[in-house]
Amino acid sequence: MSSESTLTSKGQTTIPKEIRDRLAMKAGDRMTFTLMPDATVVMRLKSKSITELEGALYKKSRKPLSTEQLSR
């Protein structure tokens, strides 16, 4: 998934709605940013446990796998 956002003069940006929705992000969620050697930035949510993210990467029409099924 790829989306664009603009940096403001205050150094702020908005995470695109599609990404926020897929990750079930809400106000107050914390994240970390990691700069990779190739200039890629990886953003990770800090406030989410693996069980809260269960099914977040699947299309809505697909039934998400349970954590039990994922661990097999």
N, CA, C, O and CB atoms as a CASP TS submission, in Angstrom:
PFRMAT TS
TARGET T0000
AUTHOR 0000-0000-0000
METHOD Language model
MODEL 1
PARENT N/A
ATOM      1  N   MET     1       0.852  -1.166   0.000  1.00  0.00           N
ATOM      2  CA  MET     1       0.000   0.000   0.000  1.00  0.00           C
ATOM      3  C   MET     1       0.899   1.230   0.000  1.00  0.00           C
ATOM      4  O   MET     1       1.887   1.285   0.732  1.00  0.00           O
ATOM      5  CB  MET     1      -0.970  -0.003   1.222  1.00  0.00           C
ATOM      6  N   SER     2       0.562   2.186  -0.800  1.00  0.00           N
ATOM      7  CA  SER     2       1.347   3.405  -0.894  1.00  0.00           C
ATOM      8  C   SER     2       0.408   4.601  -0.927  1.00  0.00           C
ATOM      9  O   SER     2      -0.596   4.584  -1.639  1.00  0.00           O
ATOM     10  CB  SER     2       2.259   3.384  -2.145  1.00  0.00           C
ATOM     11  N   SER     3       0.723   5.624  -0.171  1.00  0.00           N
ATOM     12  CA  SER     3      -0.072   6.851  -0.138  1.00  0.00           C
ATOM     13  C   SER     3       0.868   8.035   0.013  1.00  0.00           C
ATOM     14  O   SER     3       2.006   7.888   0.460  1.00  0.00           O
ATOM     15  CB  SER     3      -1.118   6.820   1.021  1.00  0.00           C
ATOM     16  N   GLU     4       0.382   9.207  -0.364  1.00  0.00           N
ATOM     17  CA  GLU     4       1.190  10.415  -0.247  1.00  0.00           C
ATOM     18  C   GLU     4       0.667  11.308   0.867  1.00  0.00           C
ATOM     19  O   GLU     4      -0.510  11.261   1.226  1.00  0.00           O
ATOM     20  CB  GLU     4       1.210  11.178  -1.571  1.00  0.00           C
ATOM     21  N   SER     5       1.566  12.120   1.404  1.00  0.00           N
ATOM     22  CA  SER     5       1.219  13.112   2.409  1.00  0.00           C
ATOM     23  C   SER     5       2.176  14.288   2.226  1.00  0.00           C
ATOM     24  O   SER     5       3.249  14.130   1.645  1.00  0.00           O
ATOM     25  CB  SER     5       1.299  12.516   3.870  1.00  0.00           C
ATOM     26  N   THR     6       1.795  15.456   2.715  1.00  0.00           N
ATOM     27  CA  THR     6       2.608  16.663   2.573  1.00  0.00           C
ATOM     28  C   THR     6       3.142  17.084   3.933  1.00  0.00           C
ATOM     29  O   THR     6       2.432  17.001   4.936  1.00  0.00           O
ATOM     30  CB  THR     6       1.789  17.810   1.932  1.00  0.00           C
ATOM     31  N   LEU     7       4.385  17.532   3.970  1.00  0.00           N
ATOM     32  CA  LEU     7       4.999  18.040   5.192  1.00  0.00           C
ATOM     33  C   LEU     7       4.669  19.521   5.331  1.00  0.00           C
ATOM     34  O   LEU     7       4.854  20.289   4.387  1.00  0.00           O
ATOM     35  CB  LEU     7       6.539  17.812   5.183  1.00  0.00           C
ATOM     36  N   THR     8       4.183  19.927   6.502  1.00  0.00           N
ATOM     37  CA  THR     8       3.853  21.338   6.726  1.00  0.00           C
ATOM     38  C   THR     8       5.107  22.104   7.137  1.00  0.00           C
ATOM     39  O   THR     8       6.158  21.511   7.379  1.00  0.00           O
ATOM     40  CB  THR     8       2.749  21.482   7.810  1.00  0.00           C
ATOM     41  N   SER     9       4.985  23.415   7.212  1.00  0.00           N
ATOM     42  CA  SER     9       6.120  24.250   7.629  1.00  0.00           C
ATOM     43  C   SER     9       6.518  23.977   9.078  1.00  0.00           C
ATOM     44  O   SER     9       7.627  24.319   9.486  1.00  0.00           O
ATOM     45  CB  SER     9       5.780  25.732   7.457  1.00  0.00           C
ATOM     46  N   LYS    10       5.629  23.369   9.855  1.00  0.00           N
ATOM     47  CA  LYS    10       5.926  23.019  11.247  1.00  0.00           C
ATOM     48  C   LYS    10       6.484  21.597  11.379  1.00  0.00           C
ATOM     49  O   LYS    10       6.678  21.106  12.491  1.00  0.00           O
ATOM     50  CB  LYS    10       4.666  23.160  12.097  1.00  0.00           C
ATOM     51  N   GLY    11       6.737  20.946  10.253  1.00  0.00           N
ATOM     52  CA  GLY    11       7.286  19.591  10.288  1.00  0.00           C
ATOM     53  C   GLY    11       6.247  18.525  10.570  1.00  0.00           C
ATOM     54  O   GLY    11       6.596  17.417  10.978  1.00  0.00           O
ATOM     55  N   GLN    12       4.977  18.838  10.361  1.00  0.00           N
ATOM     56  CA  GLN    12       3.888  17.897  10.617  1.00  0.00           C
ATOM     57  C   GLN    12       3.360  17.313   9.321  1.00  0.00           C
ATOM     58  O   GLN    12       3.478  17.916   8.254  1.00  0.00           O
ATOM     59  CB  GLN    12       2.757  18.581  11.381  1.00  0.00           C
ATOM     60  N   THR    13       2.777  16.128   9.431  1.00  0.00           N
ATOM     61  CA  THR    13       2.147  15.488   8.288  1.00  0.00           C
ATOM     62  C   THR    13       0.939  14.712   8.782  1.00  0.00           C
ATOM     63  O   THR    13       0.779  14.508   9.985  1.00  0.00           O
ATOM     64  CB  THR    13       3.143  14.559   7.538  1.00  0.00           C
ATOM     65  N   THR    14       0.101  14.284   7.874  1.00  0.00           N
ATOM     66  CA  THR    14      -1.068  13.476   8.215  1.00  0.00           C
ATOM     67  C   THR    14      -0.863  12.079   7.656  1.00  0.00           C
ATOM     68  O   THR    14      -0.504  11.910   6.491  1.00  0.00           O
ATOM     69  CB  THR    14      -2.385  14.113   7.662  1.00  0.00           C
ATOM     70  N   ILE    15      -1.094  11.084   8.497  1.00  0.00           N
ATOM     71  CA  ILE    15      -1.054   9.700   8.019  1.00  0.00           C
ATOM     72  C   ILE    15      -2.336   9.488   7.220  1.00  0.00           C
ATOM     73  O   ILE    15      -3.427   9.726   7.739  1.00  0.00           O
ATOM     74  CB  ILE    15      -0.925   8.653   9.219  1.00  0.00           C
ATOM     75  N   PRO    16      -2.227   9.048   5.975  1.00  0.00           N
ATOM     76  CA  PRO    16      -3.429   8.905   5.141  1.00  0.00           C
ATOM     77  C   PRO    16      -4.498   8.030   5.815  1.00  0.00           C
ATOM     78  O   PRO    16      -4.184   7.050   6.492  1.00  0.00           O
ATOM     79  CB  PRO    16      -3.052   8.306   3.779  1.00  0.00           C
ATOM     80  N   LYS    17      -5.761   8.408   5.613  1.00  0.00           N
ATOM     81  CA  LYS    17      -6.890   7.736   6.248  1.00  0.00           C
ATOM     82  C   LYS    17      -6.902   6.239   5.983  1.00  0.00           C
ATOM     83  O   LYS    17      -7.177   5.455   6.891  1.00  0.00           O
ATOM     84  CB  LYS    17      -8.183   8.342   5.771  1.00  0.00           C
ATOM     85  N   GLU    18      -6.607   5.832   4.756  1.00  0.00           N
ATOM     86  CA  GLU    18      -6.624   4.399   4.416  1.00  0.00           C
ATOM     87  C   GLU    18      -5.651   3.617   5.305  1.00  0.00           C
ATOM     88  O   GLU    18      -5.962   2.513   5.752  1.00  0.00           O
ATOM     89  CB  GLU    18      -6.263   4.191   2.922  1.00  0.00           C
ATOM     90  N   ILE    19      -4.483   4.190   5.555  1.00  0.00           N
ATOM     91  CA  ILE    19      -3.489   3.532   6.404  1.00  0.00           C
ATOM     92  C   ILE    19      -3.951   3.546   7.856  1.00  0.00           C
ATOM     93  O   ILE    19      -3.858   2.529   8.542  1.00  0.00           O
ATOM     94  CB  ILE    19      -2.112   4.219   6.270  1.00  0.00           C
ATOM     95  N   ARG    20      -4.451   4.693   8.335  1.00  0.00           N
ATOM     96  CA  ARG    20      -4.967   4.761   9.717  1.00  0.00           C
ATOM     97  C   ARG    20      -6.072   3.745   9.940  1.00  0.00           C
ATOM     98  O   ARG    20      -6.111   3.080  10.976  1.00  0.00           O
ATOM     99  CB  ARG    20      -5.491   6.171  10.031  1.00  0.00           C
ATOM    100  N   ASP    21      -6.972   3.622   8.965  1.00  0.00           N
ATOM    101  CA  ASP    21      -8.080   2.671   9.084  1.00  0.00           C
ATOM    102  C   ASP    21      -7.575   1.226   9.107  1.00  0.00           C
ATOM    103  O   ASP    21      -8.010   0.425   9.935  1.00  0.00           O
ATOM    104  CB  ASP    21      -9.070   2.861   7.926  1.00  0.00           C
ATOM    105  N   ARG    22      -6.666   0.901   8.204  1.00  0.00           N
ATOM    106  CA  ARG    22      -6.162  -0.483   8.125  1.00  0.00           C
ATOM    107  C   ARG    22      -5.410  -0.889   9.374  1.00  0.00           C
ATOM    108  O   ARG    22      -5.406  -2.063   9.745  1.00  0.00           O
ATOM    109  CB  ARG    22      -5.257  -0.648   6.915  1.00  0.00           C
ATOM    110  N   LEU    23      -4.761   0.086  10.039  1.00  0.00           N
ATOM    111  CA  LEU    23      -4.019  -0.201  11.263  1.00  0.00           C
ATOM    112  C   LEU    23      -4.835   0.081  12.520  1.00  0.00           C
ATOM    113  O   LEU    23      -4.333  -0.043  13.637  1.00  0.00           O
ATOM    114  CB  LEU    23      -2.744   0.608  11.293  1.00  0.00           C
ATOM    115  N   ALA    24      -6.093   0.461  12.327  1.00  0.00           N
ATOM    116  CA  ALA    24      -6.995   0.782  13.446  1.00  0.00           C
ATOM    117  C   ALA    24      -6.373   1.822  14.377  1.00  0.00           C
ATOM    118  O   ALA    24      -6.467   1.713  15.600  1.00  0.00           O
ATOM    119  CB  ALA    24      -7.341  -0.493  14.241  1.00  0.00           C
ATOM    120  N   MET    25      -5.739   2.828  13.780  1.00  0.00           N
ATOM    121  CA  MET    25      -5.101   3.884  14.569  1.00  0.00           C
ATOM    122  C   MET    25      -6.145   4.860  15.085  1.00  0.00           C
ATOM    123  O   MET    25      -7.163   5.109  14.440  1.00  0.00           O
ATOM    124  CB  MET    25      -4.044   4.628  13.733  1.00  0.00           C
ATOM    125  N   LYS    26      -5.868   5.409  16.268  1.00  0.00           N
ATOM    126  CA  LYS    26      -6.754   6.409  16.847  1.00  0.00           C
ATOM    127  C   LYS    26      -5.909   7.503  17.498  1.00  0.00           C
ATOM    128  O   LYS    26      -4.705   7.335  17.691  1.00  0.00           O
ATOM    129  CB  LYS    26      -7.723   5.764  17.881  1.00  0.00           C
ATOM    130  N   ALA    27      -6.537   8.601  17.826  1.00  0.00           N
ATOM    131  CA  ALA    27      -5.835   9.720  18.467  1.00  0.00           C
ATOM    132  C   ALA    27      -5.135   9.229  19.731  1.00  0.00           C
ATOM    133  O   ALA    27      -5.708   8.472  20.515  1.00  0.00           O
ATOM    134  CB  ALA    27      -6.822  10.876  18.804  1.00  0.00           C
ATOM    135  N   GLY    28      -3.910   9.660  19.918  1.00  0.00           N
ATOM    136  CA  GLY    28      -3.140   9.276  21.096  1.00  0.00           C
ATOM    137  C   GLY    28      -2.215   8.096  20.874  1.00  0.00           C
ATOM    138  O   GLY    28      -1.340   7.836  21.699  1.00  0.00           O
ATOM    139  N   ASP    29      -2.394   7.367  19.761  1.00  0.00           N
ATOM    140  CA  ASP    29      -1.486   6.251  19.464  1.00  0.00           C
ATOM    141  C   ASP    29      -0.076   6.797  19.277  1.00  0.00           C
ATOM    142  O   ASP    29       0.115   7.870  18.704  1.00  0.00           O
ATOM    143  CB  ASP    29      -1.949   5.468  18.190  1.00  0.00           C
ATOM    144  N   ARG    30       0.902   6.054  19.764  1.00  0.00           N
ATOM    145  CA  ARG    30       2.303   6.458  19.645  1.00  0.00           C
ATOM    146  C   ARG    30       2.978   5.591  18.595  1.00  0.00           C
ATOM    147  O   ARG    30       2.592   4.444  18.371  1.00  0.00           O
ATOM    148  CB  ARG    30       3.041   6.345  21.011  1.00  0.00           C
ATOM    149  N   MET    31       3.995   6.163  17.954  1.00  0.00           N
ATOM    150  CA  MET    31       4.719   5.428  16.924  1.00  0.00           C
ATOM    151  C   MET    31       6.198   5.760  16.985  1.00  0.00           C
ATOM    152  O   MET    31       6.598   6.776  17.554  1.00  0.00           O
ATOM    153  CB  MET    31       4.156   5.743  15.533  1.00  0.00           C
ATOM    154  N   THR    32       7.001   4.893  16.391  1.00  0.00           N
ATOM    155  CA  THR    32       8.432   5.152  16.269  1.00  0.00           C
ATOM    156  C   THR    32       8.770   5.238  14.787  1.00  0.00           C
ATOM    157  O   THR    32       8.114   4.623  13.945  1.00  0.00           O
ATOM    158  CB  THR    32       9.280   4.039  16.981  1.00  0.00           C
ATOM    159  N   PHE    33       9.804   6.011  14.488  1.00  0.00           N
ATOM    160  CA  PHE    33      10.283   6.147  13.118  1.00  0.00           C
ATOM    161  C   PHE    33      11.734   5.701  13.090  1.00  0.00           C
ATOM    162  O   PHE    33      12.538   6.135  13.916  1.00  0.00           O
ATOM    163  CB  PHE    33      10.128   7.617  12.594  1.00  0.00           C
ATOM    164  N   THR    34      12.070   4.832  12.139  1.00  0.00           N
ATOM    165  CA  THR    34      13.432   4.338  11.996  1.00  0.00           C
ATOM    166  C   THR    34      13.921   4.676  10.596  1.00  0.00           C
ATOM    167  O   THR    34      13.291   4.306   9.604  1.00  0.00           O
ATOM    168  CB  THR    34      13.510   2.804  12.263  1.00  0.00           C
ATOM    169  N   LEU    35      15.050   5.383  10.518  1.00  0.00           N
ATOM    170  CA  LEU    35      15.643   5.722   9.227  1.00  0.00           C
ATOM    171  C   LEU    35      16.595   4.616   8.826  1.00  0.00           C
ATOM    172  O   LEU    35      17.555   4.330   9.541  1.00  0.00           O
ATOM    173  CB  LEU    35      16.375   7.090   9.281  1.00  0.00           C
ATOM    174  N   MET    36      16.337   3.989   7.686  1.00  0.00           N
ATOM    175  CA  MET    36      17.162   2.899   7.170  1.00  0.00           C
ATOM    176  C   MET    36      18.295   3.481   6.316  1.00  0.00           C
ATOM    177  O   MET    36      18.197   4.621   5.861  1.00  0.00           O
ATOM    178  CB  MET    36      16.299   1.895   6.339  1.00  0.00           C
ATOM    179  N   PRO    37      19.365   2.715   6.095  1.00  0.00           N
ATOM    180  CA  PRO    37      20.510   3.205   5.313  1.00  0.00           C
ATOM    181  C   PRO    37      20.153   3.673   3.892  1.00  0.00           C
ATOM    182  O   PRO    37      20.836   4.529   3.330  1.00  0.00           O
ATOM    183  CB  PRO    37      21.546   2.120   5.223  1.00  0.00           C
ATOM    184  N   ASP    38      19.085   3.111   3.317  1.00  0.00           N
ATOM    185  CA  ASP    38      18.706   3.495   1.951  1.00  0.00           C
ATOM    186  C   ASP    38      17.709   4.660   1.916  1.00  0.00           C
ATOM    187  O   ASP    38      17.076   4.899   0.888  1.00  0.00           O
ATOM    188  CB  ASP    38      18.109   2.298   1.227  1.00  0.00           C
ATOM    189  N   ALA    39      17.566   5.387   3.033  1.00  0.00           N
ATOM    190  CA  ALA    39      16.680   6.544   3.179  1.00  0.00           C
ATOM    191  C   ALA    39      15.200   6.160   3.292  1.00  0.00           C
ATOM    192  O   ALA    39      14.333   7.031   3.215  1.00  0.00           O
ATOM    193  CB  ALA    39      16.869   7.476   2.006  1.00  0.00           C
ATOM    194  N   THR    40      14.904   4.881   3.471  1.00  0.00           N
ATOM    195  CA  THR    40      13.544   4.438   3.743  1.00  0.00           C
ATOM    196  C   THR    40      13.249   4.721   5.213  1.00  0.00           C
ATOM    197  O   THR    40      14.108   4.513   6.070  1.00  0.00           O
ATOM    198  CB  THR    40      13.356   2.914   3.402  1.00  0.00           C
ATOM    199  N   VAL    41      12.048   5.191   5.506  1.00  0.00           N
ATOM    200  CA  VAL    41      11.627   5.419   6.884  1.00  0.00           C
ATOM    201  C   VAL    41      10.578   4.373   7.236  1.00  0.00           C
ATOM    202  O   VAL    41       9.584   4.218   6.527  1.00  0.00           O
ATOM    203  CB  VAL    41      11.070   6.870   7.081  1.00  0.00           C
ATOM    204  N   VAL    42      10.802   3.664   8.327  1.00  0.00           N
ATOM    205  CA  VAL    42       9.859   2.651   8.795  1.00  0.00           C
ATOM    206  C   VAL    42       9.131   3.225  10.012  1.00  0.00           C
ATOM    207  O   VAL    42       9.762   3.637  10.985  1.00  0.00           O
ATOM    208  CB  VAL    42      10.592   1.296   9.147  1.00  0.00           C
ATOM    209  N   MET    43       7.802   3.246   9.945  1.00  0.00           N
ATOM    210  CA  MET    43       6.999   3.713  11.068  1.00  0.00           C
ATOM    211  C   MET    43       6.353   2.496  11.719  1.00  0.00           C
ATOM    212  O   MET    43       5.762   1.654  11.043  1.00  0.00           O
ATOM    213  CB  MET    43       5.920   4.754  10.608  1.00  0.00           C
ATOM    214  N   ARG    44       6.475   2.417  13.045  1.00  0.00           N
ATOM    215  CA  ARG    44       5.848   1.317  13.782  1.00  0.00           C
ATOM    216  C   ARG    44       4.989   1.897  14.899  1.00  0.00           C
ATOM    217  O   ARG    44       5.361   2.878  15.543  1.00  0.00           O
ATOM    218  CB  ARG    44       6.923   0.340  14.360  1.00  0.00           C
ATOM    219  N   LEU    45       3.832   1.273  15.117  1.00  0.00           N
ATOM    220  CA  LEU    45       2.974   1.682  16.223  1.00  0.00           C
ATOM    221  C   LEU    45       3.524   1.116  17.514  1.00  0.00           C
ATOM    222  O   LEU    45       3.886  -0.059  17.572  1.00  0.00           O
ATOM    223  CB  LEU    45       1.516   1.220  16.002  1.00  0.00           C
ATOM    224  N   LYS    46       3.591   1.937  18.550  1.00  0.00           N
ATOM    225  CA  LYS    46       4.075   1.477  19.846  1.00  0.00           C
ATOM    226  C   LYS    46       2.929   1.028  20.736  1.00  0.00           C
ATOM    227  O   LYS    46       3.119   0.179  21.606  1.00  0.00           O
ATOM    228  CB  LYS    46       4.869   2.575  20.534  1.00  0.00           C
ATOM    229  N   SER    47       1.751   1.579  20.532  1.00  0.00           N
ATOM    230  CA  SER    47       0.656   1.339  21.463  1.00  0.00           C
ATOM    231  C   SER    47      -0.206   0.135  21.107  1.00  0.00           C
ATOM    232  O   SER    47      -1.205  -0.128  21.776  1.00  0.00           O
ATOM    233  CB  SER    47      -0.203   2.547  21.536  1.00  0.00           C
ATOM    234  N   LYS    48       0.164  -0.591  20.073  1.00  0.00           N
ATOM    235  CA  LYS    48      -0.645  -1.723  19.650  1.00  0.00           C
ATOM    236  C   LYS    48       0.043  -3.031  20.004  1.00  0.00           C
ATOM    237  O   LYS    48       1.238  -3.204  19.767  1.00  0.00           O
ATOM    238  CB  LYS    48      -0.922  -1.656  18.148  1.00  0.00           C
ATOM    239  N   SER    49      -0.719  -3.937  20.566  1.00  0.00           N
ATOM    240  CA  SER    49      -0.191  -5.288  20.780  1.00  0.00           C
ATOM    241  C   SER    49      -0.512  -6.090  19.526  1.00  0.00           C
ATOM    242  O   SER    49      -1.325  -5.652  18.712  1.00  0.00           O
ATOM    243  CB  SER    49      -0.806  -5.969  22.080  1.00  0.00           C
ATOM    244  N   ILE    50       0.095  -7.227  19.354  1.00  0.00           N
ATOM    245  CA  ILE    50      -0.135  -8.062  18.177  1.00  0.00           C
ATOM    246  C   ILE    50      -1.598  -8.480  18.084  1.00  0.00           C
ATOM    247  O   ILE    50      -2.134  -8.597  16.983  1.00  0.00           O
ATOM    248  CB  ILE    50       0.768  -9.302  18.214  1.00  0.00           C
ATOM    249  N   THR    51      -2.250  -8.707  19.219  1.00  0.00           N
ATOM    250  CA  THR    51      -3.651  -9.115  19.175  1.00  0.00           C
ATOM    251  C   THR    51      -4.558  -7.976  18.710  1.00  0.00           C
ATOM    252  O   THR    51      -5.592  -8.233  18.092  1.00  0.00           O
ATOM    253  CB  THR    51      -4.097  -9.606  20.546  1.00  0.00           C
ATOM    254  N   GLU    52      -4.196  -6.729  18.992  1.00  0.00           N
ATOM    255  CA  GLU    52      -4.990  -5.596  18.527  1.00  0.00           C
ATOM    256  C   GLU    52      -4.861  -5.402  17.020  1.00  0.00           C
ATOM    257  O   GLU    52      -5.771  -4.871  16.382  1.00  0.00           O
ATOM    258  CB  GLU    52      -4.567  -4.324  19.253  1.00  0.00           C
ATOM    259  N   LEU    53      -3.737  -5.828  16.450  1.00  0.00           N
ATOM    260  CA  LEU    53      -3.515  -5.673  15.011  1.00  0.00           C
ATOM    261  C   LEU    53      -4.010  -6.862  14.200  1.00  0.00           C
ATOM    262  O   LEU    53      -3.938  -6.844  12.972  1.00  0.00           O
ATOM    263  CB  LEU    53      -2.051  -5.462  14.740  1.00  0.00           C
ATOM    264  N   GLU    54      -4.506  -7.884  14.863  1.00  0.00           N
ATOM    265  CA  GLU    54      -4.960  -9.097  14.203  1.00  0.00           C
ATOM    266  C   GLU    54      -5.910  -8.769  13.055  1.00  0.00           C
ATOM    267  O   GLU    54      -6.939  -8.126  13.264  1.00  0.00           O
ATOM    268  CB  GLU    54      -5.641 -10.027  15.207  1.00  0.00           C
ATOM    269  N   GLY    55      -5.571  -9.205  11.853  1.00  0.00           N
ATOM    270  CA  GLY    55      -6.411  -8.995  10.683  1.00  0.00           C
ATOM    271  C   GLY    55      -6.274  -7.640  10.027  1.00  0.00           C
ATOM    272  O   GLY    55      -6.949  -7.388   9.028  1.00  0.00           O
ATOM    273  N   ALA    56      -5.440  -6.761  10.533  1.00  0.00           N
ATOM    274  CA  ALA    56      -5.345  -5.401   9.996  1.00  0.00           C
ATOM    275  C   ALA    56      -4.831  -5.359   8.566  1.00  0.00           C
ATOM    276  O   ALA    56      -5.147  -4.418   7.838  1.00  0.00           O
ATOM    277  CB  ALA    56      -4.448  -4.571  10.869  1.00  0.00           C
ATOM    278  N   LEU    57      -4.054  -6.340   8.140  1.00  0.00           N
ATOM    279  CA  LEU    57      -3.470  -6.309   6.803  1.00  0.00           C
ATOM    280  C   LEU    57      -4.321  -7.030   5.759  1.00  0.00           C
ATOM    281  O   LEU    57      -3.952  -7.070   4.586  1.00  0.00           O
ATOM    282  CB  LEU    57      -2.098  -6.919   6.838  1.00  0.00           C
ATOM    283  N   TYR    58      -5.428  -7.585   6.161  1.00  0.00           N
ATOM    284  CA  TYR    58      -6.287  -8.298   5.228  1.00  0.00           C
ATOM    285  C   TYR    58      -7.357  -7.371   4.689  1.00  0.00           C
ATOM    286  O   TYR    58      -7.798  -6.445   5.370  1.00  0.00           O
ATOM    287  CB  TYR    58      -6.924  -9.517   5.897  1.00  0.00           C
ATOM    288  N   LYS    59      -7.769  -7.630   3.459  1.00  0.00           N
ATOM    289  CA  LYS    59      -8.870  -6.867   2.890  1.00  0.00           C
ATOM    290  C   LYS    59     -10.125  -7.159   3.697  1.00  0.00           C
ATOM    291  O   LYS    59     -10.277  -8.249   4.249  1.00  0.00           O
ATOM    292  CB  LYS    59      -9.079  -7.210   1.385  1.00  0.00           C
ATOM    293  N   LYS    60     -11.008  -6.201   3.763  1.00  0.00           N
ATOM    294  CA  LYS    60     -12.223  -6.337   4.572  1.00  0.00           C
ATOM    295  C   LYS    60     -13.070  -7.526   4.131  1.00  0.00           C
ATOM    296  O   LYS    60     -13.788  -8.096   4.953  1.00  0.00           O
ATOM    297  CB  LYS    60     -13.051  -5.059   4.495  1.00  0.00           C
ATOM    298  N   SER    61     -13.008  -7.914   2.865  1.00  0.00           N
ATOM    299  CA  SER    61     -13.830  -9.015   2.374  1.00  0.00           C
ATOM    300  C   SER    61     -13.285 -10.377   2.809  1.00  0.00           C
ATOM    301  O   SER    61     -14.002 -11.374   2.737  1.00  0.00           O
ATOM    302  CB  SER    61     -13.922  -8.957   0.859  1.00  0.00           C
ATOM    303  N   ARG    62     -12.051 -10.432   3.251  1.00  0.00           N
ATOM    304  CA  ARG    62     -11.446 -11.684   3.704  1.00  0.00           C
ATOM    305  C   ARG    62     -11.621 -11.857   5.201  1.00  0.00           C
ATOM    306  O   ARG    62     -11.559 -10.889   5.959  1.00  0.00           O
ATOM    307  CB  ARG    62      -9.961 -11.729   3.340  1.00  0.00           C
ATOM    308  N   LYS    63     -11.838 -13.082   5.617  1.00  0.00           N
ATOM    309  CA  LYS    63     -11.943 -13.349   7.046  1.00  0.00           C
ATOM    310  C   LYS    63     -10.529 -13.361   7.629  1.00  0.00           C
ATOM    311  O   LYS    63      -9.682 -14.121   7.159  1.00  0.00           O
ATOM    312  CB  LYS    63     -12.687 -14.707   7.321  1.00  0.00           C
ATOM    313  N   PRO    64     -10.256 -12.527   8.652  1.00  0.00           N
ATOM    314  CA  PRO    64      -8.908 -12.503   9.237  1.00  0.00           C
ATOM    315  C   PRO    64      -8.593 -13.796   9.976  1.00  0.00           C
ATOM    316  O   PRO    64      -9.484 -14.450  10.518  1.00  0.00           O
ATOM    317  CB  PRO    64      -8.762 -11.316  10.190  1.00  0.00           C
ATOM    318  N   LEU    65      -7.307 -14.155   9.989  1.00  0.00           N
ATOM    319  CA  LEU    65      -6.864 -15.332  10.724  1.00  0.00           C
ATOM    320  C   LEU    65      -6.724 -14.985  12.198  1.00  0.00           C
ATOM    321  O   LEU    65      -6.345 -13.870  12.557  1.00  0.00           O
ATOM    322  CB  LEU    65      -5.528 -15.868  10.160  1.00  0.00           C
ATOM    323  N   SER    66      -7.033 -15.950  13.039  1.00  0.00           N
ATOM    324  CA  SER    66      -6.843 -15.735  14.476  1.00  0.00           C
ATOM    325  C   SER    66      -5.358 -15.878  14.798  1.00  0.00           C
ATOM    326  O   SER    66      -4.600 -16.426  13.998  1.00  0.00           O
ATOM    327  CB  SER    66      -7.698 -16.744  15.320  1.00  0.00           C
ATOM    328  N   THR    67      -4.937 -15.390  15.963  1.00  0.00           N
ATOM    329  CA  THR    67      -3.536 -15.533  16.369  1.00  0.00           C
ATOM    330  C   THR    67      -3.173 -17.009  16.513  1.00  0.00           C
ATOM    331  O   THR    67      -2.025 -17.395  16.293  1.00  0.00           O
ATOM    332  CB  THR    67      -3.272 -14.784  17.695  1.00  0.00           C
ATOM    333  N   GLU    68      -4.142 -17.822  16.880  1.00  0.00           N
ATOM    334  CA  GLU    68      -3.910 -19.270  16.983  1.00  0.00           C
ATOM    335  C   GLU    68      -3.566 -19.849  15.618  1.00  0.00           C
ATOM    336  O   GLU    68      -2.639 -20.649  15.496  1.00  0.00           O
ATOM    337  CB  GLU    68      -5.151 -19.985  17.567  1.00  0.00           C
ATOM    338  N   GLN    69      -4.322 -19.441  14.578  1.00  0.00           N
ATOM    339  CA  GLN    69      -4.067 -19.927  13.226  1.00  0.00           C
ATOM    340  C   GLN    69      -2.736 -19.420  12.694  1.00  0.00           C
ATOM    341  O   GLN    69      -2.043 -20.139  11.974  1.00  0.00           O
ATOM    342  CB  GLN    69      -5.191 -19.506  12.294  1.00  0.00           C
ATOM    343  N   LEU    70      -2.371 -18.194  13.039  1.00  0.00           N
ATOM    344  CA  LEU    70      -1.105 -17.628  12.575  1.00  0.00           C
ATOM    345  C   LEU    70       0.106 -18.338  13.166  1.00  0.00           C
ATOM    346  O   LEU    70       1.151 -18.425  12.522  1.00  0.00           O
ATOM    347  CB  LEU    70      -1.044 -16.157  12.915  1.00  0.00           C
ATOM    348  N   SER    71      -0.028 -18.842  14.380  1.00  0.00           N
ATOM    349  CA  SER    71       1.105 -19.472  15.047  1.00  0.00           C
ATOM    350  C   SER    71       1.361 -20.907  14.584  1.00  0.00           C
ATOM    351  O   SER    71       2.347 -21.520  14.991  1.00  0.00           O
ATOM    352  CB  SER    71       0.882 -19.459  16.528  1.00  0.00           C
ATOM    353  N   ARG    72       0.489 -21.440  13.745  1.00  0.00           N
ATOM    354  CA  ARG    72       0.681 -22.819  13.245  1.00  0.00           C
ATOM    355  C   ARG    72       1.708 -22.871  12.157  1.00  0.00           C
ATOM    356  O   ARG    72       1.992 -23.945  11.626  1.00  0.00           O
ATOM    357  CB  ARG    72      -0.625 -23.397  12.731  1.00  0.00           C
TER
END
